[in-house]
Amino acid sequence: MIPGSTGPETQRCSAFLHRSYSSLRLLFLRFLHRILRISLPMAPSHSTP
């Protein structure tokens, strides 16, 4: 449809999406780790000597 859909604009957009996706994934993993650490303070793996 668009004449310049295969130009550098698409590559820049894909690079931006990839970078934003990686940053969002890192934030999500950090948030999930914090939630698990808060909700499971008495986990058997941590309470065992």
N, CA, C and O atoms as a CHARMM CRD file, in Angstrom:
* protein
*
  196
    1    1 MET  N      0.84000  -1.18600   0.00000 PROA 1      0.00000
    2    1 MET  CA     0.00000   0.00000   0.00000 PROA 1      0.00000
    3    1 MET  C      0.88800   1.25400   0.00000 PROA 1      0.00000
    4    1 MET  O      0.82400   2.07500  -0.91500 PROA 1      0.00000
    5    2 ILE  N      1.71600   1.38300   1.04300 PROA 2      0.00000
    6    2 ILE  CA     2.58800   2.54800   1.14000 PROA 2      0.00000
    7    2 ILE  C      3.86500   2.29800   0.33300 PROA 2      0.00000
    8    2 ILE  O      4.47100   1.23400   0.46500 PROA 2      0.00000
    9    3 PRO  N      4.28400   3.25700  -0.50000 PROA 3      0.00000
   10    3 PRO  CA     5.46700   3.07100  -1.35900 PROA 3      0.00000
   11    3 PRO  C      6.75500   2.87700  -0.54800 PROA 3      0.00000
   12    3 PRO  O      7.63800   2.13500  -0.97700 PROA 3      0.00000
   13    4 GLY  N      6.87500   3.52100   0.60000 PROA 4      0.00000
   14    4 GLY  CA     8.12200   3.44100   1.37500 PROA 4      0.00000
   15    4 GLY  C      7.99700   2.51600   2.56500 PROA 4      0.00000
   16    4 GLY  O      8.63600   2.73100   3.59500 PROA 4      0.00000
   17    5 SER  N      7.16300   1.47100   2.42600 PROA 5      0.00000
   18    5 SER  CA     6.95500   0.57000   3.55900 PROA 5      0.00000
   19    5 SER  C      8.17100  -0.32800   3.77900 PROA 5      0.00000
   20    5 SER  O      8.35300  -0.88200   4.86400 PROA 5      0.00000
   21    6 THR  N      8.99500  -0.46800   2.75400 PROA 6      0.00000
   22    6 THR  CA    10.17200  -1.33100   2.87800 PROA 6      0.00000
   23    6 THR  C     11.44200  -0.50100   3.03200 PROA 6      0.00000
   24    6 THR  O     12.55100  -1.02400   2.92400 PROA 6      0.00000
   25    7 GLY  N     11.27100   0.79600   3.28500 PROA 7      0.00000
   26    7 GLY  CA    12.42500   1.68700   3.41400 PROA 7      0.00000
   27    7 GLY  C     12.97500   1.68800   4.83400 PROA 7      0.00000
   28    7 GLY  O     12.63300   0.82100   5.63800 PROA 7      0.00000
   29    8 PRO  N     13.81900   2.65300   5.13700 PROA 8      0.00000
   30    8 PRO  CA    14.44900   2.73600   6.46200 PROA 8      0.00000
   31    8 PRO  C     13.45300   3.07500   7.56400 PROA 8      0.00000
   32    8 PRO  O     13.73700   2.87700   8.74500 PROA 8      0.00000
   33    9 GLU  N     12.26600   3.59400   7.16900 PROA 9      0.00000
   34    9 GLU  CA    11.26300   3.91600   8.18400 PROA 9      0.00000
   35    9 GLU  C     10.79900   2.65500   8.91600 PROA 9      0.00000
   36    9 GLU  O     10.63600   2.65400  10.13600 PROA 9      0.00000
   37   10 THR  N     10.59100   1.58300   8.14600 PROA 10     0.00000
   38   10 THR  CA    10.13800   0.33300   8.76200 PROA 10     0.00000
   39   10 THR  C     11.22300  -0.25500   9.65800 PROA 10     0.00000
   40   10 THR  O     10.92400  -0.78700  10.72800 PROA 10     0.00000
   41   11 GLN  N     12.47400  -0.16200   9.22900 PROA 11     0.00000
   42   11 GLN  CA    13.56900  -0.69000  10.03900 PROA 11     0.00000
   43   11 GLN  C     13.69100   0.10100  11.33800 PROA 11     0.00000
   44   11 GLN  O     13.92900  -0.47200  12.40100 PROA 11     0.00000
   45   12 ARG  N     13.52800   1.41700  11.24700 PROA 12     0.00000
   46   12 ARG  CA    13.62800   2.23200  12.45800 PROA 12     0.00000
   47   12 ARG  C     12.47300   1.92700  13.39700 PROA 12     0.00000
   48   12 ARG  O     12.65300   1.88600  14.61400 PROA 12     0.00000
   49   13 CYS  N     11.29600   1.71400  12.84200 PROA 13     0.00000
   50   13 CYS  CA    10.12700   1.40000  13.66400 PROA 13     0.00000
   51   13 CYS  C     10.29700   0.04200  14.33500 PROA 13     0.00000
   52   13 CYS  O      9.96600  -0.11800  15.51000 PROA 13     0.00000
   53   14 SER  N     10.81200  -0.93500  13.59300 PROA 14     0.00000
   54   14 SER  CA    11.01800  -2.26300  14.16300 PROA 14     0.00000
   55   14 SER  C     12.07700  -2.21700  15.25400 PROA 14     0.00000
   56   14 SER  O     11.95600  -2.89900  16.27200 PROA 14     0.00000
   57   15 ALA  N     13.12100  -1.41100  15.04300 PROA 15     0.00000
   58   15 ALA  CA    14.16800  -1.28700  16.06100 PROA 15     0.00000
   59   15 ALA  C     13.60600  -0.63800  17.31900 PROA 15     0.00000
   60   15 ALA  O     13.93300  -1.04300  18.43400 PROA 15     0.00000
   61   16 PHE  N     12.75700   0.37400  17.13300 PROA 16     0.00000
   62   16 PHE  CA    12.14000   1.04500  18.27800 PROA 16     0.00000
   63   16 PHE  C     11.22300   0.08300  19.03200 PROA 16     0.00000
   64   16 PHE  O     11.21500   0.06200  20.26300 PROA 16     0.00000
   65   17 LEU  N     10.44900  -0.71300  18.28600 PROA 17     0.00000
   66   17 LEU  CA     9.56000  -1.67400  18.92400 PROA 17     0.00000
   67   17 LEU  C     10.35300  -2.73000  19.68300 PROA 17     0.00000
   68   17 LEU  O      9.97100  -3.13300  20.78100 PROA 17     0.00000
   69   18 HSD  N     11.46600  -3.17700  19.09000 PROA 18     0.00000
   70   18 HSD  CA    12.27900  -4.19100  19.74600 PROA 18     0.00000
   71   18 HSD  C     12.88300  -3.65100  21.03400 PROA 18     0.00000
   72   18 HSD  O     12.92400  -4.34300  22.05200 PROA 18     0.00000
   73   19 ARG  N     13.35600  -2.39700  20.97900 PROA 19     0.00000
   74   19 ARG  CA    13.96800  -1.80400  22.16900 PROA 19     0.00000
   75   19 ARG  C     12.92400  -1.58700  23.25900 PROA 19     0.00000
   76   19 ARG  O     13.18400  -1.85700  24.43100 PROA 19     0.00000
   77   20 SER  N     11.74400  -1.09900  22.87700 PROA 20     0.00000
   78   20 SER  CA    10.69100  -0.85500  23.85800 PROA 20     0.00000
   79   20 SER  C     10.18900  -2.18700  24.43300 PROA 20     0.00000
   80   20 SER  O      9.85100  -2.26700  25.61300 PROA 20     0.00000
   81   21 TYR  N     10.14300  -3.22900  23.59400 PROA 21     0.00000
   82   21 TYR  CA     9.69000  -4.53700  24.06300 PROA 21     0.00000
   83   21 TYR  C     10.66900  -5.11300  25.07500 PROA 21     0.00000
   84   21 TYR  O     10.25600  -5.68400  26.08400 PROA 21     0.00000
   85   22 SER  N     11.97200  -4.96600  24.81000 PROA 22     0.00000
   86   22 SER  CA    12.97600  -5.49300  25.73600 PROA 22     0.00000
   87   22 SER  C     12.91600  -4.75100  27.06300 PROA 22     0.00000
   88   22 SER  O     13.04900  -5.36800  28.12000 PROA 22     0.00000
   89   23 SER  N     12.71900  -3.43700  27.02500 PROA 23     0.00000
   90   23 SER  CA    12.65400  -2.65700  28.25800 PROA 23     0.00000
   91   23 SER  C     11.39100  -3.00100  29.04200 PROA 23     0.00000
   92   23 SER  O     11.42200  -3.10300  30.26900 PROA 23     0.00000
   93   24 LEU  N     10.27000  -3.18100  28.32300 PROA 24     0.00000
   94   24 LEU  CA     9.02800  -3.54400  28.99700 PROA 24     0.00000
   95   24 LEU  C      9.13000  -4.93100  29.61700 PROA 24     0.00000
   96   24 LEU  O      8.61200  -5.17800  30.70600 PROA 24     0.00000
   97   25 ARG  N      9.81500  -5.84200  28.89900 PROA 25     0.00000
   98   25 ARG  CA     9.98000  -7.19100  29.44300 PROA 25     0.00000
   99   25 ARG  C     10.82400  -7.16700  30.70800 PROA 25     0.00000
  100   25 ARG  O     10.54100  -7.89300  31.66100 PROA 25     0.00000
  101   26 LEU  N     11.86800  -6.32600  30.71900 PROA 26     0.00000
  102   26 LEU  CA    12.71500  -6.22000  31.90400 PROA 26     0.00000
  103   26 LEU  C     11.92700  -5.65600  33.07700 PROA 26     0.00000
  104   26 LEU  O     12.04400  -6.13900  34.20300 PROA 26     0.00000
  105   27 LEU  N     11.12400  -4.63100  32.80900 PROA 27     0.00000
  106   27 LEU  CA    10.31000  -4.04600  33.87400 PROA 27     0.00000
  107   27 LEU  C      9.28400  -5.05300  34.39400 PROA 27     0.00000
  108   27 LEU  O      9.03100  -5.12600  35.59700 PROA 27     0.00000
  109   28 PHE  N      8.69700  -5.82400  33.48500 PROA 28     0.00000
  110   28 PHE  CA     7.70000  -6.80800  33.89300 PROA 28     0.00000
  111   28 PHE  C      8.33100  -7.89900  34.75400 PROA 28     0.00000
  112   28 PHE  O      7.75100  -8.31600  35.75700 PROA 28     0.00000
  113   29 LEU  N      9.53200  -8.36700  34.35700 PROA 29     0.00000
  114   29 LEU  CA    10.20900  -9.39900  35.13800 PROA 29     0.00000
  115   29 LEU  C     10.57800  -8.87800  36.51700 PROA 29     0.00000
  116   29 LEU  O     10.45300  -9.59500  37.51000 PROA 29     0.00000
  117   30 ARG  N     11.03200  -7.62600  36.58200 PROA 30     0.00000
  118   30 ARG  CA    11.39600  -7.04600  37.87500 PROA 30     0.00000
  119   30 ARG  C     10.16300  -6.90700  38.76200 PROA 30     0.00000
  120   30 ARG  O     10.21600  -7.18500  39.96000 PROA 30     0.00000
  121   31 PHE  N      9.04100  -6.46900  38.15700 PROA 31     0.00000
  122   31 PHE  CA     7.79600  -6.31900  38.90300 PROA 31     0.00000
  123   31 PHE  C      7.30000  -7.67700  39.39300 PROA 31     0.00000
  124   31 PHE  O      6.85400  -7.80400  40.53300 PROA 31     0.00000
  125   32 LEU  N      7.37800  -8.69400  38.52600 PROA 32     0.00000
  126   32 LEU  CA     6.92600 -10.02700  38.90400 PROA 32     0.00000
  127   32 LEU  C      7.78700 -10.59200  40.02300 PROA 32     0.00000
  128   32 LEU  O      7.27500 -11.23200  40.94100 PROA 32     0.00000
  129   33 HSD  N      9.10300 -10.35500  39.95100 PROA 33     0.00000
  130   33 HSD  CA    10.00500 -10.83700  40.99700 PROA 33     0.00000
  131   33 HSD  C      9.68100 -10.17900  42.33400 PROA 33     0.00000
  132   33 HSD  O      9.71800 -10.82600  43.38000 PROA 33     0.00000
  133   34 ARG  N      9.36200  -8.88500  42.28800 PROA 34     0.00000
  134   34 ARG  CA     9.02300  -8.17800  43.52000 PROA 34     0.00000
  135   34 ARG  C      7.72300  -8.70100  44.10100 PROA 34     0.00000
  136   34 ARG  O      7.60300  -8.87800  45.31400 PROA 34     0.00000
  137   35 ILE  N      6.74800  -8.94900  43.23300 PROA 35     0.00000
  138   35 ILE  CA     5.45200  -9.47400  43.69900 PROA 35     0.00000
  139   35 ILE  C      5.63100 -10.85100  44.34400 PROA 35     0.00000
  140   35 ILE  O      5.05800 -11.12800  45.39700 PROA 35     0.00000
  141   36 LEU  N      6.42900 -11.70900  43.70600 PROA 36     0.00000
  142   36 LEU  CA     6.63700 -13.04600  44.25600 PROA 36     0.00000
  143   36 LEU  C      7.38400 -12.97500  45.58400 PROA 36     0.00000
  144   36 LEU  O      7.08900 -13.73600  46.50600 PROA 36     0.00000
  145   37 ARG  N      8.34500 -12.07000  45.68300 PROA 37     0.00000
  146   37 ARG  CA     9.12600 -11.95900  46.91000 PROA 37     0.00000
  147   37 ARG  C      8.26400 -11.43100  48.04600 PROA 37     0.00000
  148   37 ARG  O      8.47800 -11.78600  49.20500 PROA 37     0.00000
  149   38 ILE  N      7.28100 -10.57600  47.71900 PROA 38     0.00000
  150   38 ILE  CA     6.41400 -10.02000  48.75900 PROA 38     0.00000
  151   38 ILE  C      5.33000 -11.02600  49.16300 PROA 38     0.00000
  152   38 ILE  O      5.00800 -11.16500  50.34300 PROA 38     0.00000
  153   39 SER  N      4.77800 -11.71700  48.17700 PROA 39     0.00000
  154   39 SER  CA     3.66600 -12.62300  48.46400 PROA 39     0.00000
  155   39 SER  C      4.14200 -13.95800  49.03700 PROA 39     0.00000
  156   39 SER  O      3.35500 -14.69400  49.63200 PROA 39     0.00000
  157   40 LEU  N      5.43400 -14.27400  48.85900 PROA 40     0.00000
  158   40 LEU  CA     5.94700 -15.54700  49.37000 PROA 40     0.00000
  159   40 LEU  C      7.15200 -15.31300  50.29200 PROA 40     0.00000
  160   40 LEU  O      8.27000 -15.72200  49.97700 PROA 40     0.00000
  161   41 PRO  N      6.91300 -14.65100  51.43600 PROA 41     0.00000
  162   41 PRO  CA     8.02800 -14.39200  52.35600 PROA 41     0.00000
  163   41 PRO  C      8.42100 -15.64000  53.14900 PROA 41     0.00000
  164   41 PRO  O      9.55100 -15.76000  53.62200 PROA 41     0.00000
  165   42 MET  N      7.47300 -16.55900  53.28500 PROA 42     0.00000
  166   42 MET  CA     7.73600 -17.76700  54.06800 PROA 42     0.00000
  167   42 MET  C      7.82000 -18.99200  53.15600 PROA 42     0.00000
  168   42 MET  O      7.24900 -20.03800  53.46300 PROA 42     0.00000
  169   43 ALA  N      8.51700 -18.86200  52.06100 PROA 43     0.00000
  170   43 ALA  CA     8.65500 -19.98100  51.12900 PROA 43     0.00000
  171   43 ALA  C      9.51400 -21.07300  51.76100 PROA 43     0.00000
  172   43 ALA  O     10.48400 -20.76800  52.45500 PROA 43     0.00000
  173   44 PRO  N      9.17100 -22.34800  51.52900 PROA 44     0.00000
  174   44 PRO  CA     9.91900 -23.46800  52.11600 PROA 44     0.00000
  175   44 PRO  C     11.38600 -23.44800  51.68700 PROA 44     0.00000
  176   44 PRO  O     12.25700 -23.84400  52.46000 PROA 44     0.00000
  177   45 SER  N     11.66900 -22.99200  50.46800 PROA 45     0.00000
  178   45 SER  CA    13.04500 -23.00900  49.98000 PROA 45     0.00000
  179   45 SER  C     13.89700 -21.98700  50.72500 PROA 45     0.00000
  180   45 SER  O     15.12000 -22.11900  50.78600 PROA 45     0.00000
  181   46 HSD  N     13.23700 -20.94400  51.30300 PROA 46     0.00000
  182   46 HSD  CA    13.99000 -19.91700  52.01200 PROA 46     0.00000
  183   46 HSD  C     14.03700 -20.21700  53.50800 PROA 46     0.00000
  184   46 HSD  O     14.97100 -19.79700  54.19100 PROA 46     0.00000
  185   47 SER  N     13.03500 -20.94100  54.02700 PROA 47     0.00000
  186   47 SER  CA    12.95500 -21.17700  55.47500 PROA 47     0.00000
  187   47 SER  C     13.77300 -22.39400  55.87800 PROA 47     0.00000
  188   47 SER  O     14.04400 -22.58600  57.06300 PROA 47     0.00000
  189   48 THR  N     14.17400 -23.22300  54.91200 PROA 48     0.00000
  190   48 THR  CA    14.95600 -24.40600  55.24900 PROA 48     0.00000
  191   48 THR  C     16.39800 -24.01400  55.53400 PROA 48     0.00000
  192   48 THR  O     16.98700 -23.24400  54.77600 PROA 48     0.00000
  193   49 PRO  N     16.97600 -24.53000  56.61400 PROA 49     0.00000
  194   49 PRO  CA    18.36200 -24.18500  56.98000 PROA 49     0.00000
  195   49 PRO  C     19.38300 -24.86200  56.08200 PROA 49     0.00000
  196   49 PRO  O     20.58600 -24.67100  56.26200 PROA 49     0.00000
